[in-house]
Amino acid sequence: MSASKDSRDSKDDSQFDLFGGMDAGLPQPASGEAGPDSPDRPAAAAEPAPTAEPKRGRRARAVLAATPSPDVLDWAQALPPHVHLGTSSWSFPGWEGIVYGEAYSDSKLARDGLAAYGAHPLLRTVSIDRSFYAPLSVADYLRYAQQVPDGFRFVVKAPASVTDATLRAERGEPIAENPCFLDARLATDEFVTPCLEGLGAKAGSLVFQFPPLPDRILADPIAFVERLGAFFDALPRLPASGPHAGEATSPSAAPCYALEIRDACLLTPRLIRMLRERGVRYCVGLHARMPDPLRQAAALALLDGDTPCGPLIVRWSLHGGFKYEQAKAKYEPFNRLVDEDPATRSALAELAARYAIAGQPVLIVANNKAEGSAPLTCAGLAREIAAACARLREEPPADGAPAAAA
């Protein structure tokens, strides 16, 4: 990937953010999280590697899918086929009756639950988070892909070994600089290549999520953006969109790279230009350290212009104002909506509908810590996205623009 570099002397658009309220020239204060990405870090052990066929017996009993309600079936039918909603991992016993037909342990669901998850009519993507903690093999990815239907898309997190600038102890405390930070060859060998070979056409978005960066990097955001651009330049080109066995040509058939950040001060026009020049998507990350989706949508507007021209990638990780452990303690066992966030849900629905009507893929992943139960958050999003799409289709085209896609 080649792209022109901005002059480091042109600071007119690199030292202000896109939110209108934060000083982008200064590092933001830490949120008190223990590790680089606490919403995912405690769950690492709950999503073990897919295993070979177990021995016959109780352990081999298949995980049953829950029977979806008529409302869920209606919302799924009303969604455009290139809208993919899903959750961060799938191994939660509290989803009995919502996703799974019976009570199962988290280890049973982690090992055998993905097929039942993929049978849910609304859940057409899932975030593989364990790849953040250690690289996965081609065989790991292949076994995941074999458990879900055609049309399913995975959101996969790149290993922290290349996205975290700091080496950390077991509890997440920094201990040293990471010599492999932004190592494109390592990212290619341990992430991009095995992910694409294993998931094939079911690879949706390869997300490089950067934990909060140290002050020494945030002190020179221009240098970081240039270094990040060189990193994306060195990654392999992704396969172009096209149909695969059993599926018609679809705009969602091509994987994409995406960037998610945890430092709002980095979200500047300079960063967005760098992403646009390389065809990398900005991932809307909803988290206590980041602004609300309406303000992050300004970055997408700068990336795409008036008409969406690439996939919409969203990771709704955490309810605003909460730390990870607070939300986890309040929301477990994740079987109901505890703190509904209608403003965020509506904003995401409008954004998703705009991209869907433009014919662009939409991948939205919700965490249990967003509202209390990720599958129920997806159900609420589906209802509102379907309604927003119907409304947009009925609106007359503006300024001679073409009519909305079906």
Contacts in CASP RR format, 6 or more apart in sequence:
PFRMAT RR
TARGET T0000
AUTHOR 0000-0000-0000
METHOD contacts of the structure
MODEL  1
MSASKDSRDSKDDSQFDLFGGMDAGLPQPASGEAGPDSPDRPAAAAEPAP
TAEPKRGRRARAVLAATPSPDVLDWAQALPPHVHLGTSSWSFPGWEGIVY
GEAYSDSKLARDGLAAYGAHPLLRTVSIDRSFYAPLSVADYLRYAQQVPD
GFRFVVKAPASVTDATLRAERGEPIAENPCFLDARLATDEFVTPCLEGLG
AKAGSLVFQFPPLPDRILADPIAFVERLGAFFDALPRLPASGPHAGEATS
PSAAPCYALEIRDACLLTPRLIRMLRERGVRYCVGLHARMPDPLRQAAAL
ALLDGDTPCGPLIVRWSLHGGFKYEQAKAKYEPFNRLVDEDPATRSALAE
LAARYAIAGQPVLIVANNKAEGSAPLTCAGLAREIAAACARLREEPPADG
APAAAA
1 232 0 8 1.000
1 233 0 8 1.000
1 235 0 8 1.000
1 237 0 8 1.000
1 278 0 8 1.000
1 279 0 8 1.000
2 233 0 8 1.000
3 229 0 8 1.000
3 233 0 8 1.000
3 274 0 8 1.000
3 277 0 8 1.000
3 278 0 8 1.000
4 277 0 8 1.000
5 226 0 8 1.000
6 14 0 8 1.000
6 222 0 8 1.000
6 225 0 8 1.000
6 226 0 8 1.000
6 270 0 8 1.000
6 273 0 8 1.000
6 274 0 8 1.000
8 222 0 8 1.000
8 223 0 8 1.000
8 226 0 8 1.000
11 222 0 8 1.000
13 268 0 8 1.000
13 269 0 8 1.000
13 270 0 8 1.000
14 221 0 8 1.000
14 222 0 8 1.000
14 225 0 8 1.000
14 268 0 8 1.000
14 269 0 8 1.000
14 270 0 8 1.000
15 24 0 8 1.000
15 25 0 8 1.000
15 221 0 8 1.000
15 268 0 8 1.000
16 24 0 8 1.000
16 25 0 8 1.000
16 268 0 8 1.000
17 24 0 8 1.000
17 264 0 8 1.000
17 265 0 8 1.000
17 267 0 8 1.000
17 268 0 8 1.000
18 267 0 8 1.000
18 268 0 8 1.000
18 269 0 8 1.000
18 272 0 8 1.000
18 295 0 8 1.000
18 296 0 8 1.000
18 298 0 8 1.000
18 299 0 8 1.000
18 302 0 8 1.000
19 264 0 8 1.000
19 267 0 8 1.000
19 291 0 8 1.000
19 295 0 8 1.000
19 296 0 8 1.000
19 298 0 8 1.000
20 295 0 8 1.000
22 28 0 8 1.000
22 264 0 8 1.000
22 265 0 8 1.000
22 291 0 8 1.000
23 265 0 8 1.000
24 221 0 8 1.000
24 264 0 8 1.000
24 265 0 8 1.000
24 266 0 8 1.000
24 267 0 8 1.000
24 268 0 8 1.000
25 221 0 8 1.000
25 265 0 8 1.000
26 218 0 8 1.000
26 265 0 8 1.000
27 213 0 8 1.000
27 215 0 8 1.000
27 218 0 8 1.000
27 219 0 8 1.000
27 263 0 8 1.000
27 265 0 8 1.000
28 263 0 8 1.000
28 264 0 8 1.000
28 265 0 8 1.000
28 289 0 8 1.000
30 212 0 8 1.000
31 212 0 8 1.000
31 288 0 8 1.000
31 289 0 8 1.000
31 323 0 8 1.000
32 323 0 8 1.000
33 212 0 8 1.000
33 323 0 8 1.000
33 324 0 8 1.000
34 41 0 8 1.000
34 171 0 8 1.000
34 172 0 8 1.000
34 173 0 8 1.000
35 41 0 8 1.000
35 168 0 8 1.000
35 171 0 8 1.000
35 172 0 8 1.000
35 173 0 8 1.000
35 211 0 8 1.000
36 160 0 8 1.000
36 164 0 8 1.000
36 166 0 8 1.000
36 168 0 8 1.000
36 172 0 8 1.000
36 211 0 8 1.000
36 212 0 8 1.000
37 132 0 8 1.000
37 160 0 8 1.000
37 209 0 8 1.000
37 211 0 8 1.000
37 262 0 8 1.000
38 323 0 8 1.000
38 324 0 8 1.000
38 325 0 8 1.000
39 88 0 8 1.000
39 287 0 8 1.000
39 317 0 8 1.000
39 318 0 8 1.000
39 324 0 8 1.000
39 367 0 8 1.000
39 369 0 8 1.000
40 88 0 8 1.000
40 129 0 8 1.000
40 132 0 8 1.000
40 157 0 8 1.000
40 317 0 8 1.000
41 133 0 8 1.000
41 172 0 8 1.000
42 324 0 8 1.000
42 328 0 8 1.000
43 88 0 8 1.000
43 89 0 8 1.000
43 129 0 8 1.000
44 129 0 8 1.000
44 130 0 8 1.000
44 132 0 8 1.000
44 133 0 8 1.000
46 89 0 8 1.000
46 91 0 8 1.000
46 106 0 8 1.000
46 107 0 8 1.000
46 110 0 8 1.000
47 89 0 8 1.000
47 90 0 8 1.000
47 91 0 8 1.000
47 110 0 8 1.000
47 128 0 8 1.000
47 129 0 8 1.000
47 130 0 8 1.000
48 107 0 8 1.000
48 110 0 8 1.000
48 111 0 8 1.000
48 130 0 8 1.000
49 130 0 8 1.000
49 136 0 8 1.000
49 140 0 8 1.000
50 111 0 8 1.000
50 114 0 8 1.000
50 140 0 8 1.000
50 143 0 8 1.000
50 144 0 8 1.000
50 147 0 8 1.000
51 111 0 8 1.000
53 60 0 8 1.000
54 60 0 8 1.000
54 111 0 8 1.000
54 112 0 8 1.000
59 108 0 8 1.000
62 112 0 8 1.000
62 115 0 8 1.000
62 116 0 8 1.000
63 100 0 8 1.000
63 101 0 8 1.000
63 102 0 8 1.000
63 104 0 8 1.000
63 108 0 8 1.000
63 109 0 8 1.000
63 112 0 8 1.000
63 113 0 8 1.000
63 115 0 8 1.000
63 116 0 8 1.000
64 100 0 8 1.000
64 101 0 8 1.000
64 102 0 8 1.000
64 116 0 8 1.000
65 99 0 8 1.000
65 100 0 8 1.000
65 101 0 8 1.000
65 116 0 8 1.000
65 117 0 8 1.000
65 118 0 8 1.000
65 119 0 8 1.000
65 120 0 8 1.000
66 95 0 8 1.000
66 96 0 8 1.000
66 97 0 8 1.000
66 98 0 8 1.000
66 99 0 8 1.000
66 100 0 8 1.000
66 101 0 8 1.000
66 116 0 8 1.000
66 120 0 8 1.000
67 101 0 8 1.000
68 76 0 8 1.000
68 120 0 8 1.000
68 121 0 8 1.000
68 122 0 8 1.000
71 379 0 8 1.000
71 383 0 8 1.000
72 121 0 8 1.000
72 122 0 8 1.000
72 379 0 8 1.000
72 382 0 8 1.000
73 121 0 8 1.000
75 122 0 8 1.000
75 379 0 8 1.000
75 380 0 8 1.000
75 382 0 8 1.000
75 383 0 8 1.000
75 386 0 8 1.000
76 121 0 8 1.000
76 122 0 8 1.000
76 382 0 8 1.000
77 121 0 8 1.000
78 382 0 8 1.000
78 386 0 8 1.000
78 389 0 8 1.000
78 390 0 8 1.000
79 85 0 8 1.000
79 122 0 8 1.000
79 356 0 8 1.000
79 382 0 8 1.000
79 385 0 8 1.000
79 386 0 8 1.000
79 389 0 8 1.000
80 356 0 8 1.000
80 357 0 8 1.000
80 359 0 8 1.000
80 362 0 8 1.000
80 389 0 8 1.000
81 250 0 8 1.000
81 252 0 8 1.000
82 250 0 8 1.000
82 251 0 8 1.000
82 252 0 8 1.000
82 356 0 8 1.000
82 359 0 8 1.000
82 360 0 8 1.000
82 361 0 8 1.000
82 362 0 8 1.000
83 124 0 8 1.000
83 352 0 8 1.000
83 356 0 8 1.000
83 361 0 8 1.000
83 362 0 8 1.000
83 364 0 8 1.000
83 385 0 8 1.000
84 124 0 8 1.000
84 125 0 8 1.000
84 152 0 8 1.000
84 153 0 8 1.000
84 252 0 8 1.000
84 361 0 8 1.000
84 362 0 8 1.000
84 363 0 8 1.000
84 364 0 8 1.000
85 122 0 8 1.000
85 123 0 8 1.000
85 124 0 8 1.000
85 125 0 8 1.000
85 364 0 8 1.000
85 366 0 8 1.000
85 378 0 8 1.000
85 381 0 8 1.000
85 382 0 8 1.000
86 122 0 8 1.000
86 123 0 8 1.000
86 124 0 8 1.000
86 125 0 8 1.000
86 126 0 8 1.000
86 127 0 8 1.000
86 364 0 8 1.000
86 365 0 8 1.000
86 366 0 8 1.000
86 374 0 8 1.000
86 375 0 8 1.000
86 378 0 8 1.000
87 123 0 8 1.000
87 126 0 8 1.000
87 127 0 8 1.000
87 365 0 8 1.000
87 366 0 8 1.000
87 367 0 8 1.000
87 368 0 8 1.000
87 374 0 8 1.000
87 375 0 8 1.000
87 378 0 8 1.000
88 126 0 8 1.000
88 127 0 8 1.000
88 129 0 8 1.000
88 315 0 8 1.000
88 317 0 8 1.000
88 365 0 8 1.000
88 366 0 8 1.000
88 367 0 8 1.000
88 368 0 8 1.000
88 374 0 8 1.000
89 110 0 8 1.000
89 126 0 8 1.000
89 127 0 8 1.000
89 128 0 8 1.000
89 129 0 8 1.000
89 130 0 8 1.000
90 99 0 8 1.000
90 109 0 8 1.000
90 110 0 8 1.000
90 113 0 8 1.000
90 114 0 8 1.000
90 117 0 8 1.000
90 126 0 8 1.000
91 106 0 8 1.000
91 107 0 8 1.000
91 109 0 8 1.000
91 110 0 8 1.000
91 113 0 8 1.000
92 106 0 8 1.000
92 109 0 8 1.000
92 333 0 8 1.000
92 334 0 8 1.000
92 368 0 8 1.000
93 103 0 8 1.000
93 104 0 8 1.000
93 105 0 8 1.000
93 106 0 8 1.000
93 109 0 8 1.000
93 333 0 8 1.000
94 333 0 8 1.000
94 334 0 8 1.000
94 335 0 8 1.000
95 334 0 8 1.000
95 335 0 8 1.000
95 373 0 8 1.000
95 375 0 8 1.000
96 102 0 8 1.000
96 103 0 8 1.000
96 104 0 8 1.000
96 335 0 8 1.000
98 335 0 8 1.000
98 373 0 8 1.000
98 375 0 8 1.000
98 376 0 8 1.000
99 116 0 8 1.000
99 117 0 8 1.000
99 120 0 8 1.000
99 123 0 8 1.000
99 375 0 8 1.000
100 109 0 8 1.000
100 113 0 8 1.000
100 116 0 8 1.000
101 116 0 8 1.000
104 113 0 8 1.000
113 147 0 8 1.000
114 126 0 8 1.000
114 144 0 8 1.000
114 147 0 8 1.000
114 148 0 8 1.000
115 147 0 8 1.000
115 148 0 8 1.000
117 123 0 8 1.000
117 126 0 8 1.000
117 148 0 8 1.000
118 124 0 8 1.000
118 126 0 8 1.000
118 147 0 8 1.000
118 148 0 8 1.000
118 149 0 8 1.000
118 152 0 8 1.000
119 149 0 8 1.000
120 375 0 8 1.000
122 375 0 8 1.000
122 378 0 8 1.000
122 379 0 8 1.000
122 382 0 8 1.000
123 375 0 8 1.000
123 378 0 8 1.000
124 151 0 8 1.000
124 152 0 8 1.000
124 153 0 8 1.000
125 152 0 8 1.000
125 153 0 8 1.000
125 154 0 8 1.000
125 155 0 8 1.000
125 204 0 8 1.000
125 363 0 8 1.000
125 364 0 8 1.000
125 365 0 8 1.000
126 148 0 8 1.000
126 154 0 8 1.000
126 155 0 8 1.000
126 365 0 8 1.000
127 154 0 8 1.000
127 155 0 8 1.000
127 156 0 8 1.000
127 157 0 8 1.000
127 207 0 8 1.000
127 315 0 8 1.000
127 365 0 8 1.000
128 136 0 8 1.000
128 144 0 8 1.000
128 154 0 8 1.000
128 155 0 8 1.000
128 156 0 8 1.000
128 157 0 8 1.000
129 157 0 8 1.000
130 136 0 8 1.000
131 156 0 8 1.000
131 157 0 8 1.000
131 158 0 8 1.000
131 159 0 8 1.000
131 191 0 8 1.000
131 195 0 8 1.000
132 157 0 8 1.000
132 158 0 8 1.000
132 159 0 8 1.000
132 160 0 8 1.000
132 209 0 8 1.000
133 159 0 8 1.000
133 160 0 8 1.000
134 159 0 8 1.000
135 159 0 8 1.000
135 161 0 8 1.000
135 190 0 8 1.000
135 191 0 8 1.000
135 194 0 8 1.000
136 194 0 8 1.000
136 195 0 8 1.000
137 194 0 8 1.000
138 194 0 8 1.000
138 197 0 8 1.000
138 198 0 8 1.000
139 198 0 8 1.000
140 194 0 8 1.000
141 194 0 8 1.000
141 195 0 8 1.000
141 197 0 8 1.000
141 198 0 8 1.000
141 199 0 8 1.000
142 197 0 8 1.000
142 198 0 8 1.000
142 199 0 8 1.000
144 154 0 8 1.000
144 199 0 8 1.000
145 154 0 8 1.000
145 198 0 8 1.000
145 199 0 8 1.000
145 200 0 8 1.000
145 202 0 8 1.000
148 202 0 8 1.000
150 201 0 8 1.000
150 202 0 8 1.000
150 244 0 8 1.000
150 245 0 8 1.000
150 246 0 8 1.000
150 247 0 8 1.000
151 202 0 8 1.000
151 247 0 8 1.000
151 250 0 8 1.000
151 252 0 8 1.000
152 202 0 8 1.000
153 202 0 8 1.000
153 203 0 8 1.000
153 204 0 8 1.000
153 205 0 8 1.000
153 252 0 8 1.000
153 361 0 8 1.000
153 363 0 8 1.000
154 199 0 8 1.000
154 202 0 8 1.000
154 203 0 8 1.000
154 204 0 8 1.000
155 204 0 8 1.000
155 205 0 8 1.000
155 207 0 8 1.000
155 313 0 8 1.000
155 315 0 8 1.000
155 363 0 8 1.000
155 365 0 8 1.000
156 191 0 8 1.000
156 195 0 8 1.000
156 199 0 8 1.000
156 203 0 8 1.000
156 204 0 8 1.000
156 205 0 8 1.000
156 206 0 8 1.000
156 207 0 8 1.000
157 207 0 8 1.000
157 209 0 8 1.000
158 187 0 8 1.000
158 191 0 8 1.000
158 206 0 8 1.000
158 207 0 8 1.000
158 208 0 8 1.000
158 209 0 8 1.000
159 187 0 8 1.000
159 190 0 8 1.000
159 191 0 8 1.000
160 211 0 8 1.000
161 178 0 8 1.000
161 180 0 8 1.000
161 183 0 8 1.000
161 186 0 8 1.000
161 190 0 8 1.000
162 180 0 8 1.000
162 181 0 8 1.000
162 182 0 8 1.000
162 183 0 8 1.000
162 184 0 8 1.000
162 186 0 8 1.000
162 187 0 8 1.000
162 190 0 8 1.000
162 191 0 8 1.000
162 208 0 8 1.000
163 181 0 8 1.000
163 182 0 8 1.000
163 208 0 8 1.000
163 209 0 8 1.000
163 210 0 8 1.000
163 211 0 8 1.000
164 178 0 8 1.000
164 181 0 8 1.000
164 210 0 8 1.000
164 211 0 8 1.000
165 177 0 8 1.000
165 178 0 8 1.000
165 181 0 8 1.000
165 213 0 8 1.000
165 214 0 8 1.000
165 217 0 8 1.000
166 174 0 8 1.000
166 175 0 8 1.000
166 176 0 8 1.000
166 177 0 8 1.000
166 178 0 8 1.000
166 211 0 8 1.000
166 214 0 8 1.000
167 174 0 8 1.000
167 175 0 8 1.000
167 176 0 8 1.000
167 177 0 8 1.000
167 178 0 8 1.000
168 174 0 8 1.000
168 175 0 8 1.000
169 175 0 8 1.000
174 214 0 8 1.000
180 186 0 8 1.000
182 227 0 8 1.000
182 228 0 8 1.000
182 231 0 8 1.000
184 230 0 8 1.000
184 231 0 8 1.000
184 234 0 8 1.000
184 235 0 8 1.000
185 234 0 8 1.000
187 208 0 8 1.000
187 231 0 8 1.000
187 235 0 8 1.000
188 234 0 8 1.000
188 235 0 8 1.000
188 236 0 8 1.000
191 206 0 8 1.000
192 206 0 8 1.000
192 235 0 8 1.000
192 236 0 8 1.000
193 236 0 8 1.000
195 203 0 8 1.000
195 206 0 8 1.000
196 203 0 8 1.000
196 238 0 8 1.000
196 239 0 8 1.000
196 255 0 8 1.000
200 244 0 8 1.000
201 242 0 8 1.000
201 244 0 8 1.000
201 247 0 8 1.000
201 253 0 8 1.000
203 255 0 8 1.000
204 252 0 8 1.000
204 255 0 8 1.000
204 256 0 8 1.000
204 361 0 8 1.000
204 363 0 8 1.000
205 255 0 8 1.000
205 256 0 8 1.000
205 257 0 8 1.000
205 258 0 8 1.000
205 281 0 8 1.000
205 283 0 8 1.000
205 311 0 8 1.000
205 313 0 8 1.000
205 363 0 8 1.000
206 238 0 8 1.000
206 255 0 8 1.000
206 256 0 8 1.000
206 257 0 8 1.000
206 258 0 8 1.000
207 258 0 8 1.000
207 259 0 8 1.000
207 260 0 8 1.000
207 283 0 8 1.000
207 313 0 8 1.000
207 315 0 8 1.000
208 257 0 8 1.000
208 258 0 8 1.000
208 259 0 8 1.000
208 260 0 8 1.000
209 260 0 8 1.000
209 261 0 8 1.000
209 262 0 8 1.000
209 283 0 8 1.000
209 315 0 8 1.000
210 259 0 8 1.000
210 260 0 8 1.000
210 261 0 8 1.000
210 262 0 8 1.000
210 263 0 8 1.000
211 262 0 8 1.000
212 262 0 8 1.000
212 263 0 8 1.000
212 289 0 8 1.000
213 224 0 8 1.000
213 262 0 8 1.000
213 263 0 8 1.000
213 266 0 8 1.000
217 224 0 8 1.000
218 224 0 8 1.000
218 263 0 8 1.000
218 265 0 8 1.000
218 266 0 8 1.000
221 265 0 8 1.000
221 266 0 8 1.000
221 268 0 8 1.000
221 270 0 8 1.000
221 271 0 8 1.000
222 270 0 8 1.000
224 266 0 8 1.000
225 266 0 8 1.000
225 268 0 8 1.000
225 270 0 8 1.000
225 271 0 8 1.000
225 274 0 8 1.000
226 274 0 8 1.000
228 259 0 8 1.000
228 271 0 8 1.000
228 274 0 8 1.000
229 274 0 8 1.000
229 278 0 8 1.000
232 257 0 8 1.000
232 274 0 8 1.000
232 275 0 8 1.000
232 278 0 8 1.000
232 280 0 8 1.000
233 278 0 8 1.000
235 257 0 8 1.000
238 254 0 8 1.000
238 255 0 8 1.000
238 256 0 8 1.000
238 257 0 8 1.000
239 254 0 8 1.000
239 255 0 8 1.000
240 254 0 8 1.000
241 249 0 8 1.000
241 250 0 8 1.000
241 251 0 8 1.000
241 253 0 8 1.000
241 254 0 8 1.000
242 249 0 8 1.000
242 250 0 8 1.000
242 253 0 8 1.000
242 254 0 8 1.000
243 249 0 8 1.000
243 250 0 8 1.000
243 253 0 8 1.000
244 253 0 8 1.000
247 253 0 8 1.000
250 361 0 8 1.000
251 359 0 8 1.000
251 360 0 8 1.000
251 361 0 8 1.000
252 311 0 8 1.000
252 361 0 8 1.000
256 279 0 8 1.000
256 280 0 8 1.000
256 281 0 8 1.000
256 310 0 8 1.000
256 311 0 8 1.000
256 313 0 8 1.000
257 278 0 8 1.000
257 279 0 8 1.000
257 280 0 8 1.000
257 281 0 8 1.000
258 280 0 8 1.000
258 281 0 8 1.000
258 282 0 8 1.000
258 283 0 8 1.000
258 311 0 8 1.000
258 313 0 8 1.000
259 275 0 8 1.000
259 280 0 8 1.000
259 281 0 8 1.000
259 282 0 8 1.000
259 283 0 8 1.000
260 283 0 8 1.000
260 285 0 8 1.000
260 315 0 8 1.000
261 267 0 8 1.000
261 290 0 8 1.000
262 287 0 8 1.000
262 289 0 8 1.000
262 290 0 8 1.000
263 289 0 8 1.000
264 289 0 8 1.000
264 290 0 8 1.000
264 291 0 8 1.000
267 296 0 8 1.000
267 299 0 8 1.000
269 302 0 8 1.000
272 282 0 8 1.000
272 299 0 8 1.000
272 302 0 8 1.000
272 303 0 8 1.000
274 280 0 8 1.000
275 281 0 8 1.000
275 282 0 8 1.000
275 303 0 8 1.000
276 303 0 8 1.000
281 303 0 8 1.000
281 310 0 8 1.000
281 311 0 8 1.000
281 312 0 8 1.000
281 313 0 8 1.000
282 299 0 8 1.000
282 300 0 8 1.000
282 303 0 8 1.000
282 313 0 8 1.000
283 313 0 8 1.000
283 314 0 8 1.000
283 315 0 8 1.000
284 293 0 8 1.000
284 296 0 8 1.000
284 297 0 8 1.000
284 299 0 8 1.000
284 300 0 8 1.000
284 312 0 8 1.000
284 313 0 8 1.000
284 314 0 8 1.000
284 315 0 8 1.000
284 348 0 8 1.000
284 351 0 8 1.000
285 296 0 8 1.000
285 314 0 8 1.000
285 315 0 8 1.000
285 316 0 8 1.000
285 317 0 8 1.000
286 292 0 8 1.000
286 293 0 8 1.000
286 296 0 8 1.000
286 314 0 8 1.000
286 315 0 8 1.000
286 316 0 8 1.000
286 317 0 8 1.000
286 318 0 8 1.000
286 320 0 8 1.000
286 344 0 8 1.000
286 370 0 8 1.000
287 317 0 8 1.000
287 318 0 8 1.000
287 320 0 8 1.000
288 318 0 8 1.000
288 320 0 8 1.000
288 321 0 8 1.000
288 322 0 8 1.000
288 323 0 8 1.000
290 296 0 8 1.000
292 343 0 8 1.000
292 344 0 8 1.000
292 347 0 8 1.000
293 314 0 8 1.000
293 344 0 8 1.000
293 347 0 8 1.000
293 348 0 8 1.000
293 351 0 8 1.000
294 347 0 8 1.000
297 347 0 8 1.000
297 351 0 8 1.000
300 308 0 8 1.000
300 312 0 8 1.000
300 351 0 8 1.000
304 310 0 8 1.000
307 358 0 8 1.000
308 354 0 8 1.000
308 355 0 8 1.000
308 358 0 8 1.000
308 359 0 8 1.000
308 360 0 8 1.000
309 358 0 8 1.000
309 360 0 8 1.000
310 355 0 8 1.000
310 360 0 8 1.000
310 361 0 8 1.000
311 355 0 8 1.000
311 360 0 8 1.000
311 361 0 8 1.000
311 362 0 8 1.000
311 363 0 8 1.000
312 351 0 8 1.000
312 352 0 8 1.000
312 355 0 8 1.000
312 360 0 8 1.000
312 361 0 8 1.000
312 362 0 8 1.000
312 363 0 8 1.000
312 364 0 8 1.000
313 363 0 8 1.000
314 348 0 8 1.000
314 351 0 8 1.000
314 352 0 8 1.000
314 362 0 8 1.000
314 363 0 8 1.000
314 364 0 8 1.000
314 365 0 8 1.000
315 365 0 8 1.000
315 367 0 8 1.000
316 344 0 8 1.000
316 348 0 8 1.000
316 364 0 8 1.000
316 365 0 8 1.000
316 366 0 8 1.000
316 367 0 8 1.000
316 370 0 8 1.000
316 377 0 8 1.000
317 367 0 8 1.000
317 369 0 8 1.000
317 370 0 8 1.000
318 324 0 8 1.000
318 327 0 8 1.000
318 367 0 8 1.000
318 369 0 8 1.000
318 370 0 8 1.000
319 327 0 8 1.000
319 339 0 8 1.000
319 341 0 8 1.000
319 369 0 8 1.000
319 370 0 8 1.000
319 371 0 8 1.000
319 372 0 8 1.000
320 341 0 8 1.000
322 330 0 8 1.000
322 369 0 8 1.000
324 369 0 8 1.000
327 369 0 8 1.000
327 372 0 8 1.000
328 368 0 8 1.000
328 369 0 8 1.000
330 338 0 8 1.000
330 339 0 8 1.000
330 372 0 8 1.000
331 338 0 8 1.000
331 339 0 8 1.000
331 368 0 8 1.000
331 369 0 8 1.000
331 372 0 8 1.000
331 373 0 8 1.000
334 368 0 8 1.000
334 372 0 8 1.000
334 373 0 8 1.000
334 374 0 8 1.000
335 373 0 8 1.000
336 372 0 8 1.000
336 373 0 8 1.000
336 376 0 8 1.000
337 371 0 8 1.000
337 372 0 8 1.000
337 373 0 8 1.000
337 376 0 8 1.000
337 377 0 8 1.000
338 371 0 8 1.000
338 372 0 8 1.000
338 373 0 8 1.000
339 371 0 8 1.000
339 372 0 8 1.000
340 371 0 8 1.000
341 370 0 8 1.000
341 371 0 8 1.000
344 370 0 8 1.000
345 371 0 8 1.000
345 377 0 8 1.000
345 380 0 8 1.000
345 381 0 8 1.000
345 384 0 8 1.000
346 384 0 8 1.000
348 364 0 8 1.000
348 381 0 8 1.000
349 381 0 8 1.000
349 384 0 8 1.000
349 385 0 8 1.000
349 387 0 8 1.000
349 388 0 8 1.000
350 388 0 8 1.000
352 362 0 8 1.000
352 364 0 8 1.000
352 381 0 8 1.000
352 385 0 8 1.000
352 388 0 8 1.000
353 385 0 8 1.000
353 388 0 8 1.000
353 389 0 8 1.000
353 391 0 8 1.000
353 392 0 8 1.000
354 392 0 8 1.000
355 361 0 8 1.000
355 362 0 8 1.000
356 362 0 8 1.000
356 385 0 8 1.000
356 389 0 8 1.000
357 389 0 8 1.000
357 392 0 8 1.000
357 393 0 8 1.000
357 404 0 8 1.000
357 405 0 8 1.000
358 404 0 8 1.000
358 405 0 8 1.000
359 405 0 8 1.000
362 385 0 8 1.000
364 378 0 8 1.000
364 381 0 8 1.000
366 374 0 8 1.000
366 377 0 8 1.000
366 378 0 8 1.000
366 381 0 8 1.000
367 374 0 8 1.000
368 374 0 8 1.000
370 377 0 8 1.000
371 377 0 8 1.000
392 404 0 8 1.000
393 404 0 8 1.000
393 406 0 8 1.000
395 404 0 8 1.000
397 403 0 8 1.000
397 404 0 8 1.000
END
